[in-house]
Amino acid sequence: MKVHHGSMNMKRIRGRHHRAGSGPSRSSSAQTPLNRNHVFDSNGPDLRVRGTAQQLFEKYLQLGRDATGTGDRILAEAYFQHAEHYFRILNAMNQAAEKSQQERNERQQQRQRAYEDRREPRGERGDDEQPSHEQDGEYSSERSSDEEQDRRTAEAEAD
């Protein structure tokens, strides 16, 4: 009886979706930012578990402790390795969140500085220079129109 390894091998490859060019590559999916609520489908050593990285970490840690308690060191080590994997994912998510928060804070500070720069009087002049009467009149009329607008807004909100 002759066994056809070639066709069986092709079925195995097709069945496990290992065709070149199908689906996202591992390197591109590793770049996908994940949030804390992302749900993972995990294939553990002897069971499937579904949950967030935090939930999977805690679950595999508990399964590892339970396996240690029953004396199955091999299974316990497998569970602890799975727990470590999700621990690393949690750390990567926390680092990405910290970096994102830092970038948001920097952008906010830049916007605040730009806003403050716009609020300063338009003409650049030294402290010892006095504005001309024309400039002084312009600024006072701008201030009075701004004050008038603020007054109207306050009256409209009071109604």
Residue frames as a rotation matrix with the C-alpha (Angstrom) as fourth column:
MET 1
0.587 0.809 0.000 0.00
0.809 -0.587 0.000 0.00
0.000 0.000 -1.000 0.00
LYS 2
-0.441 -0.757 0.483 1.43
0.787 -0.585 -0.198 3.31
0.432 0.292 0.853 -1.09
VAL 3
0.307 0.489 -0.816 0.99
0.799 -0.599 -0.059 6.48
-0.517 -0.634 -0.575 1.01
HIS 4
0.165 -0.173 0.971 0.86
0.749 -0.619 -0.238 9.79
0.642 0.766 0.027 -0.85
HIS 5
-0.141 -0.297 -0.945 2.69
0.912 -0.410 -0.008 12.14
-0.385 -0.863 0.328 1.47
GLY 6
-0.923 -0.292 0.251 2.61
0.377 -0.818 0.434 15.00
0.079 0.495 0.865 -1.02
SER 7
-0.301 0.883 0.360 -1.15
0.126 -0.338 0.933 15.34
0.945 0.326 -0.010 -1.19
MET 8
0.421 0.436 -0.796 -1.58
0.824 0.183 0.536 14.81
0.379 -0.881 -0.282 2.54
ASN 9
-0.445 -0.681 -0.582 1.00
0.829 -0.558 0.020 17.49
-0.338 -0.473 0.813 3.20
MET 10
-0.863 0.168 0.476 -0.79
0.170 -0.790 0.589 19.93
0.475 0.589 0.654 0.88
LYS 11
0.185 0.978 -0.093 -4.07
0.392 0.013 0.920 19.31
0.901 -0.206 -0.381 2.67
ARG 12
0.235 -0.167 -0.958 -2.39
0.970 -0.024 0.242 19.92
-0.063 -0.986 0.156 6.00
ILE 13
-0.810 -0.574 -0.124 -0.87
0.557 -0.818 0.146 23.17
-0.185 0.049 0.981 4.76
ARG 14
-0.598 0.653 0.465 -4.17
0.064 -0.539 0.840 24.33
0.799 0.532 0.280 3.25
GLY 15
0.287 0.783 -0.552 -6.07
0.623 0.285 0.729 23.33
0.727 -0.553 -0.406 6.36
ARG 16
0.173 -0.299 -0.938 -3.85
0.929 -0.268 0.257 25.45
-0.328 -0.916 0.232 8.56
HIS 17
0.939 0.328 0.101 -3.92
0.341 -0.857 -0.386 28.53
-0.040 0.397 -0.917 6.31
HIS 18
0.242 -0.933 -0.266 -0.18
0.282 -0.194 0.940 28.64
-0.928 -0.302 0.216 5.65
ARG 19
0.439 -0.062 0.897 -0.47
0.899 0.028 -0.438 29.83
0.002 0.998 0.069 2.05
ALA 20
-0.626 -0.728 -0.279 1.87
0.698 -0.683 0.217 32.63
-0.349 -0.059 0.935 1.10
GLY 21
-0.936 0.173 0.308 0.16
0.026 -0.837 0.547 35.98
0.352 0.519 0.779 0.68
SER 22
0.009 0.994 -0.112 -3.02
0.364 0.101 0.926 35.10
0.931 -0.049 -0.361 2.57
GLY 23
0.748 0.409 -0.523 -3.99
0.622 -0.156 0.767 37.17
0.232 -0.899 -0.371 5.56
PRO 24
0.816 -0.455 0.358 -1.93
-0.491 -0.871 0.013 39.72
0.306 -0.186 -0.934 7.47
SER 25
0.122 -0.858 -0.500 1.69
0.180 0.514 -0.839 38.92
0.976 0.012 0.217 8.08
ARG 26
0.427 0.010 -0.904 2.90
0.878 0.236 0.417 38.54
0.218 -0.972 0.092 11.65
SER 27
-0.624 -0.752 -0.214 5.14
0.780 -0.615 -0.112 41.60
-0.047 -0.237 0.970 11.41
SER 28
-0.659 0.423 0.622 2.31
-0.027 -0.839 0.543 43.90
0.752 0.341 0.564 10.34
SER 29
0.447 0.862 -0.240 -0.05
0.237 0.145 0.961 42.59
0.862 -0.487 -0.140 13.01
ALA 30
0.020 -0.517 -0.856 2.66
0.994 0.102 -0.039 43.14
0.108 -0.850 0.516 15.63
GLN 31
-0.902 -0.369 0.225 2.51
0.372 -0.928 -0.032 46.84
0.221 0.055 0.974 14.76
THR 32
-0.070 0.960 0.271 -1.25
0.282 -0.242 0.928 47.04
0.957 0.142 -0.254 15.40
PRO 33
-0.798 -0.191 0.572 -1.87
-0.440 -0.465 -0.768 49.14
0.413 -0.864 0.287 18.49
LEU 34
-0.287 0.693 -0.661 -4.01
0.558 0.682 0.473 47.32
0.779 -0.234 -0.582 21.02
ASN 35
-0.159 0.285 0.945 -6.18
-0.674 -0.731 0.107 48.81
0.722 -0.620 0.308 23.68
ARG 36
-0.799 -0.212 0.562 -6.82
-0.595 0.412 -0.690 47.37
-0.085 -0.886 -0.455 27.13
ASN 37
0.035 0.929 0.368 -10.23
-0.658 0.299 -0.691 46.06
-0.752 -0.218 0.622 26.04
HIS 38
-0.116 -0.131 -0.985 -8.92
-0.932 0.356 0.062 44.03
0.343 0.925 -0.163 23.10
VAL 39
0.557 0.388 0.734 -10.20
-0.630 0.774 0.070 40.46
-0.541 -0.501 0.675 23.39
PHE 40
-0.442 -0.781 -0.441 -7.78
-0.896 0.408 0.176 37.63
0.043 0.473 -0.880 22.64
ASP 41
0.858 0.501 -0.116 -8.61
-0.499 0.865 0.049 34.07
0.125 0.016 0.992 21.68
SER 42
-0.109 -0.964 0.242 -5.90
-0.994 0.107 -0.018 31.99
-0.008 -0.242 -0.970 23.32
ASN 43
0.701 0.193 -0.687 -5.08
-0.277 0.961 -0.012 28.36
0.657 0.199 0.727 22.68
GLY 44
0.307 -0.567 0.764 -3.51
-0.938 -0.045 0.344 27.18
-0.161 -0.822 -0.546 25.90
PRO 45
-0.717 -0.697 0.023 -1.73
-0.688 0.713 0.134 23.85
-0.110 0.080 -0.991 26.41
ASP 46
-0.926 0.375 0.046 -4.97
0.377 0.924 0.062 21.92
-0.019 0.075 -0.997 26.85
LEU 47
0.042 0.983 -0.178 -7.84
0.870 -0.124 -0.478 24.44
-0.492 -0.135 -0.860 26.60
ARG 48
-0.353 -0.046 0.934 -9.04
0.650 -0.731 0.210 27.55
0.673 0.681 0.288 24.80
VAL 49
-0.138 0.259 -0.956 -9.40
0.837 -0.485 -0.253 30.77
-0.530 -0.835 -0.150 26.78
ARG 50
-0.074 0.192 0.979 -10.91
0.723 -0.665 0.185 34.05
0.687 0.721 -0.089 25.65
GLY 51
0.679 0.342 -0.649 -10.50
0.702 -0.559 0.440 37.45
-0.212 -0.755 -0.620 27.31
THR 52
0.891 -0.417 0.182 -8.45
-0.345 -0.880 -0.326 40.62
0.296 0.228 -0.928 27.64
ALA 53
0.055 -0.960 -0.273 -4.69
-0.101 0.267 -0.958 40.42
0.993 0.080 -0.082 28.18
GLN 54
-0.471 -0.189 0.862 -5.20
-0.824 -0.255 -0.506 41.10
0.315 -0.948 -0.036 31.90
GLN 55
0.495 0.750 0.438 -7.83
-0.843 0.538 0.031 38.38
-0.213 -0.385 0.898 32.21
LEU 56
0.809 -0.232 -0.540 -5.72
-0.124 0.831 -0.543 35.84
0.574 0.507 0.643 30.32
PHE 57
-0.266 -0.942 0.205 -2.65
-0.398 -0.086 -0.913 36.66
0.878 -0.325 -0.352 32.39
GLU 58
-0.306 0.214 0.928 -4.57
-0.950 -0.013 -0.311 36.09
-0.054 -0.977 0.207 35.61
LYS 59
0.750 0.661 -0.001 -6.25
-0.656 0.745 -0.117 32.93
-0.077 0.088 0.993 34.28
TYR 60
0.561 -0.599 -0.571 -3.01
-0.050 0.664 -0.746 31.29
0.826 0.447 0.343 33.12
LEU 61
-0.457 -0.701 0.548 -1.27
-0.611 -0.200 -0.766 32.29
0.646 -0.684 -0.337 36.35
GLN 62
0.045 0.564 0.824 -4.03
-0.955 0.267 -0.130 30.59
-0.293 -0.781 0.551 38.35
LEU 63
0.905 0.267 -0.332 -3.98
-0.379 0.860 -0.342 27.52
0.194 0.435 0.879 36.10
GLY 64
0.092 -0.958 -0.272 -0.21
-0.230 0.245 -0.942 27.32
0.969 0.150 -0.198 36.59
ARG 65
-0.492 -0.214 0.844 -0.61
-0.847 -0.104 -0.521 27.48
0.200 -0.971 -0.130 40.37
ASP 66
0.506 0.764 0.400 -3.30
-0.808 0.583 -0.091 24.82
-0.303 -0.277 0.912 40.24
ALA 67
0.783 -0.264 -0.564 -1.12
-0.196 0.755 -0.626 22.54
0.591 0.600 0.539 38.10
THR 68
-0.331 -0.919 0.212 1.79
-0.486 -0.027 -0.874 23.07
0.809 -0.392 -0.438 40.49
GLY 69
-0.204 0.347 0.915 -0.49
-0.968 0.071 -0.242 22.08
-0.149 -0.935 0.321 43.37
THR 70
0.826 0.550 0.121 -1.44
-0.516 0.825 -0.228 18.82
-0.225 0.126 0.966 41.62
GLY 71
0.248 -0.834 0.492 2.22
-0.071 0.491 0.868 18.04
-0.966 -0.251 0.063 40.96
ASP 72
0.576 -0.034 0.817 2.17
0.782 0.314 -0.538 18.47
-0.239 0.949 0.207 37.14
ARG 73
0.052 -0.668 -0.742 5.29
0.256 -0.709 0.657 20.59
-0.965 -0.225 0.134 36.73
ILE 74
-0.763 -0.333 0.553 5.28
0.584 0.009 0.812 20.31
-0.276 0.943 0.188 32.92
LEU 75
0.044 0.881 0.472 1.73
0.895 -0.245 0.374 21.61
0.445 0.406 -0.798 32.55
ALA 76
0.616 0.133 -0.776 2.40
0.617 -0.694 0.371 24.26
-0.489 -0.708 -0.510 35.20
GLU 77
-0.412 -0.850 -0.328 5.43
0.348 -0.480 0.805 25.53
-0.842 0.217 0.494 33.25
ALA 78
-0.637 0.250 0.729 3.36
0.744 -0.050 0.667 25.69
0.203 0.967 -0.154 30.05
TYR 79
0.484 0.874 -0.035 0.69
0.836 -0.451 0.312 27.74
0.257 -0.180 -0.949 31.82
PHE 80
0.401 -0.405 -0.822 3.29
0.464 -0.683 0.563 30.04
-0.790 -0.608 -0.086 33.36
GLN 81
-0.721 -0.649 0.243 4.81
0.512 -0.262 0.818 30.61
-0.467 0.714 0.521 29.91
HIS 82
-0.191 0.739 0.646 1.41
0.828 -0.232 0.510 31.59
0.527 0.633 -0.567 28.59
ALA 83
0.697 0.419 -0.582 0.92
0.694 -0.599 0.400 33.92
-0.181 -0.683 -0.708 31.56
GLU 84
-0.150 -0.845 -0.513 4.31
0.466 -0.518 0.717 35.51
-0.872 -0.131 0.472 30.85
HIS 85
-0.652 -0.033 0.758 3.31
0.751 -0.164 0.639 36.09
0.103 0.986 0.131 27.23
TYR 86
0.313 0.869 0.383 0.22
0.722 -0.480 0.499 38.06
0.617 0.120 -0.778 28.27
PHE 87
0.532 -0.265 -0.804 2.24
0.628 -0.514 0.585 39.84
-0.569 -0.816 -0.107 30.97
ARG 88
-0.595 -0.803 0.037 4.56
0.571 -0.390 0.722 41.08
-0.566 0.451 0.691 28.22
ILE 89
-0.347 0.575 0.741 1.57
0.755 -0.298 0.584 42.20
0.556 0.762 -0.331 26.15
LEU 90
0.689 0.607 -0.396 0.25
0.718 -0.497 0.487 44.13
0.099 -0.620 -0.778 29.17
ASN 91
0.081 -0.751 -0.656 3.63
0.551 -0.514 0.657 45.83
-0.830 -0.415 0.372 29.61
ALA 92
-0.760 -0.350 0.547 3.74
0.644 -0.297 0.705 46.77
-0.085 0.888 0.451 25.92
MET 93
0.109 0.885 0.452 0.23
0.765 -0.365 0.531 48.22
0.635 0.288 -0.717 26.13
ASN 94
0.683 0.114 -0.721 1.12
0.655 -0.531 0.537 50.19
-0.322 -0.840 -0.437 29.27
GLN 95
-0.369 -0.889 -0.273 4.26
0.554 -0.446 0.703 51.59
-0.746 0.108 0.657 27.65
ALA 96
-0.636 0.200 0.745 2.31
0.689 -0.288 0.665 52.56
0.347 0.937 0.045 24.53
ALA 97
0.485 0.874 -0.031 -0.36
0.766 -0.407 0.497 54.24
0.422 -0.264 -0.867 26.69
GLU 98
0.389 -0.430 -0.815 2.28
0.602 -0.551 0.578 56.19
-0.698 -0.715 0.045 28.63
LYS 99
-0.704 -0.680 0.207 3.96
0.571 -0.368 0.734 57.30
-0.423 0.634 0.647 25.42
SER 100
-0.279 0.705 0.652 0.62
0.756 -0.257 0.602 58.35
0.592 0.661 -0.461 23.95
GLN 101
0.684 0.528 -0.503 -0.25
0.729 -0.493 0.474 60.29
0.002 -0.692 -0.722 27.12
GLN 102
-0.058 -0.801 -0.596 3.13
0.556 -0.522 0.648 62.03
-0.829 -0.293 0.475 27.05
GLU 103
-0.787 -0.202 0.583 2.64
0.616 -0.311 0.724 62.99
0.036 0.929 0.369 23.39
ARG 104
0.204 0.936 0.285 -0.85
0.789 -0.330 0.518 64.33
0.579 0.119 -0.806 24.18
ASN 105
0.581 -0.046 -0.812 0.55
0.663 -0.551 0.506 66.40
-0.471 -0.833 -0.289 27.05
GLU 106
-0.517 -0.843 -0.148 3.27
0.539 -0.455 0.709 67.83
-0.665 0.286 0.689 24.79
ARG 107
-0.560 0.388 0.732 0.72
0.688 -0.274 0.672 68.75
0.461 0.880 -0.114 22.11
GLN 108
0.549 0.801 -0.240 -1.49
0.785 -0.395 0.478 70.38
0.288 -0.451 -0.845 24.73
GLN 109
0.219 -0.558 -0.800 1.46
0.588 -0.579 0.565 72.43
-0.778 -0.594 0.202 26.02
GLN 110
-0.789 -0.499 0.357 2.29
0.566 -0.368 0.737 73.52
-0.236 0.785 0.573 22.46
ARG 111
-0.115 0.833 0.541 -1.31
0.748 -0.286 0.599 74.58
0.654 0.473 -0.590 21.87
GLN 112
0.644 0.336 -0.687 -1.34
0.746 -0.474 0.467 76.47
-0.169 -0.814 -0.556 25.16
ARG 113
-0.271 -0.825 -0.496 1.89
0.534 -0.558 0.635 78.31
-0.801 -0.093 0.592 24.25
ALA 114
-0.773 0.034 0.634 0.53
0.599 -0.291 0.746 79.16
0.210 0.956 0.204 20.80
TYR 115
0.312 0.948 0.060 -2.70
0.809 -0.298 0.507 80.43
0.499 -0.110 -0.860 22.36
GLU 116
0.491 -0.189 -0.850 -0.78
0.646 -0.576 0.501 82.59
-0.585 -0.795 -0.160 24.82
ASP 117
-0.646 -0.762 0.042 1.39
0.555 -0.432 0.711 83.95
-0.524 0.483 0.702 21.99
ARG 118
-0.445 0.560 0.699 -1.74
0.691 -0.282 0.665 84.97
0.569 0.779 -0.262 20.05
ARG 119
0.548 0.729 -0.410 -3.18
0.813 -0.347 0.468 86.71
0.199 -0.589 -0.783 23.12
GLU 120
-0.187 -0.689 -0.701 -0.16
0.706 -0.590 0.392 89.04
-0.683 -0.421 0.596 23.41
PRO 121
0.527 0.346 -0.776 -0.41
-0.184 -0.845 -0.502 92.49
-0.830 0.407 -0.382 21.72
ARG 122
0.911 -0.033 0.412 0.45
0.384 0.432 -0.816 92.35
-0.151 0.901 0.406 18.04
GLY 123
0.718 -0.659 0.224 3.34
-0.302 -0.585 -0.753 94.80
0.627 0.473 -0.619 17.85
GLU 124
0.464 -0.680 -0.568 6.74
0.857 0.508 0.092 93.66
0.226 -0.529 0.818 19.11
ARG 125
0.420 -0.376 0.826 8.24
-0.158 -0.926 -0.342 96.47
0.894 0.013 -0.449 21.15
GLY 126
-0.538 -0.715 -0.446 10.60
0.400 0.249 -0.882 96.85
0.742 -0.653 0.152 24.07
ASP 127
0.098 0.570 -0.816 9.44
0.992 0.014 0.129 97.70
0.085 -0.822 -0.563 27.58
ASP 128
-0.438 -0.354 -0.826 10.94
0.549 -0.833 0.065 101.17
-0.712 -0.425 0.559 27.40
GLU 129
-0.949 0.148 0.279 9.11
0.178 -0.479 0.859 102.12
0.261 0.865 0.429 24.20
GLN 130
-0.509 0.835 -0.210 5.82
-0.061 -0.278 -0.959 103.92
-0.859 -0.475 0.193 24.55
PRO 131
-0.260 0.473 0.842 3.06
0.922 0.379 0.071 103.26
-0.286 0.795 -0.535 22.04
SER 132
-0.962 0.008 0.271 2.11
0.115 -0.893 0.435 106.11
0.246 0.450 0.859 19.78
HIS 133
-0.621 0.784 0.026 -1.26
-0.501 -0.371 -0.782 107.75
-0.603 -0.498 0.623 20.39
GLU 134
-0.069 0.595 -0.801 -2.64
-0.955 0.193 0.226 106.07
0.290 0.780 0.554 17.27
GLN 135
-0.528 -0.185 -0.829 -1.59
-0.100 0.983 -0.156 102.62
0.844 0.001 -0.537 18.48
ASP 136
-0.988 0.157 -0.014 -2.91
0.024 0.059 -0.998 103.35
-0.156 -0.986 -0.062 21.97
GLY 137
-0.343 0.908 -0.240 -6.26
-0.855 -0.408 -0.321 104.31
-0.390 0.095 0.916 20.47
GLU 138
-0.151 0.245 -0.958 -6.36
-0.685 0.673 0.280 101.11
0.713 0.698 0.066 18.42
TYR 139
-0.774 -0.226 -0.591 -5.74
0.176 0.819 -0.545 98.94
0.608 -0.526 -0.595 21.44
SER 140
-0.873 0.488 0.025 -8.24
-0.183 -0.279 -0.943 100.76
-0.453 -0.827 0.333 23.62
SER 141
-0.126 0.869 -0.478 -10.94
-0.989 -0.149 -0.011 100.44
-0.081 0.472 0.878 20.92
GLU 142
-0.290 -0.024 -0.957 -10.14
-0.351 0.933 0.083 96.74
0.890 0.360 -0.279 20.55
ARG 143
-0.958 -0.093 -0.271 -10.33
0.212 0.405 -0.889 96.31
0.193 -0.910 -0.368 24.30
SER 144
-0.643 0.765 -0.016 -13.61
-0.555 -0.481 -0.679 98.19
-0.528 -0.428 0.734 24.54
SER 145
-0.005 0.662 -0.749 -15.16
-0.927 0.279 0.252 96.14
0.376 0.696 0.612 21.71
ASP 146
-0.541 -0.230 -0.809 -13.98
0.008 0.961 -0.278 92.95
0.841 -0.157 -0.518 23.41
GLU 147
-0.981 0.186 -0.064 -15.42
0.054 -0.059 -0.997 94.14
-0.189 -0.981 0.048 26.70
GLU 148
-0.362 0.890 -0.278 -18.68
-0.896 -0.415 -0.161 95.06
-0.258 0.191 0.947 24.96
GLN 149
-0.121 0.260 -0.958 -18.85
-0.589 0.758 0.281 91.56
0.799 0.598 0.061 23.39
ASP 150
-0.830 -0.233 -0.507 -18.21
0.242 0.668 -0.704 89.95
0.502 -0.707 -0.498 26.81
ARG 151
-0.824 0.565 0.039 -20.97
-0.364 -0.475 -0.801 92.09
-0.434 -0.674 0.597 28.35
ARG 152
-0.116 0.814 -0.569 -23.45
-0.982 -0.009 0.187 91.09
0.147 0.581 0.801 25.61
THR 153
-0.351 -0.091 -0.932 -22.56
-0.201 0.979 -0.020 87.41
0.915 0.180 -0.362 26.03
ALA 154
-0.976 -0.041 -0.213 -23.05
0.198 0.229 -0.953 87.62
0.088 -0.973 -0.215 29.81
GLU 155
-0.549 0.833 -0.069 -26.44
-0.711 -0.510 -0.484 89.31
-0.438 -0.216 0.873 29.34
ALA 156
-0.043 0.529 -0.848 -27.54
-0.840 0.440 0.318 86.68
0.541 0.725 0.425 26.82
GLU 157
-0.597 -0.228 -0.769 -26.52
0.116 0.924 -0.364 83.85
0.794 -0.306 -0.525 29.18
ALA 158
-0.970 0.239 0.049 -28.41
-0.103 -0.219 -0.970 85.50
-0.221 -0.946 0.237 32.06
ASP 159
-0.348 0.895 -0.278 -31.68
-0.936 -0.346 0.056 85.51
-0.046 0.280 0.959 30.07
